[in-house]
Amino acid sequence: MKAAYTGWTWITNREPEAAKNQLKQAFQECKFLGYDTVENFAFIRDYYADDPQALVDLTKECGVDLVNLYGHFTFDVEEAIRIAKEQIDFCAAVGVKWYNCQNAGFGDDGPSERPTNPEMLDKMCYVANTVGAYAKEKGVTLCFHPHYGTCVFWQSDIDYFAEHTNPDYVSFCFDTAHTTLAGMDPAALIRQYGSRVAYMHLKDVDTYALSKAEGRDKMGTFRALGHGTVNFPAVKAALEEVGFDGVLCVELDRPEVCNFHSAEVSRIYLRDVLGI
C-alpha cells in the first residue's frame, strides 16, 4: 500500500497565480514529509485547462505523483455529467488514475442527516454509472466517496447505491472518518465491499468531541492519524484481507495547527504504527 496526502486544504486563494503557488507549496511540503503521492480537488483544472502539461511539469519538479482528482455531483444530472466529463478528460490529460467523487449535498437549508432517499440516490447512481463508463474509456477509475451531509452517507445509502451501480464502472473510496460518523465500522465496510474498494481516505475522529457535536460541526471532530479512536491497524488488516494494495490518502479538512503539522503527525503514524 502507498501513503498519499491531499493538498486542497493548502489552497485558500482562488486567484489563479496565488492558487498555483499554494498548490506548489502543498506538493513541496508533502514531498518533504515523505508523501510521494498526492491528490487534490478537481477545481485545479480551472488553473491548467489550457496547459495541462504545466501541471505535469510541476509534479515532476516537486517529485510527486498526482494520482487522484476529486469532483462533486449536484442533482442537476446533465450539468453534473458535463462537468465530470471535463474533469475526467483533464485527469486523462495529466495522467491521473483515479477520480474521486461525491454528492455535492442536499442543496437546501434542511438537516445534514436525512433518511435514505431513493429518488436522490437514483440520480446519483445514474450520474455515477454514466461518468464511470466514460472514465473507464479514458483509463480513469471512478471512486464514489460516501460523505456526511449528502444523500450517500448511511449504511443503507451505500447499500442502495452499490446495488444500483455497475461495479465495472463505479468503485468506492471509503473514508474512515465519514464511516465513523455514520456509525459504521470501516473495517467491516471494507470487507463487505471487497474488490469494489479502489481507493481509501484516512482520517481519525475524536469520538468524545463527536458525542458533543451536532450537525455539520461533527466534521470538526476529524483529527490527524493517532489523535482519535479509529482502529487503523484493523482497517489495514481488512484491506489486506480483500487484496487491496492501492493508495491510502490522508486528508484533514480542518488542520489542528496547520497543514504541514497535521500531515507530519499522520506521516509519522503511518510509518511507526502501520509500517507504511
Protein Blocks (a to p, Z undefined) as FASTA:
>chain_A
ZZdddfklmmmbfbfklmmmmmmmmmmmmmmnopabdcddfklmmmmmmmmmlmmmmmmm
nopacfbdcddddfblklmmmmmmmmmmmmmmnopabdcdddebjhiabdfbdcddfklm
mmmmmmmmmmmmmmmmnopacdddddehiablbfmlmmmmmmmpcfklmccdddfklmmm
nopafklmmmmnmmmpgbdcdddddfklmmmpgcjllmmmgccehiambdfklmmmmmmm
nopacddddddfbafkbmmlmmmmmmmmmmmmnoZZ
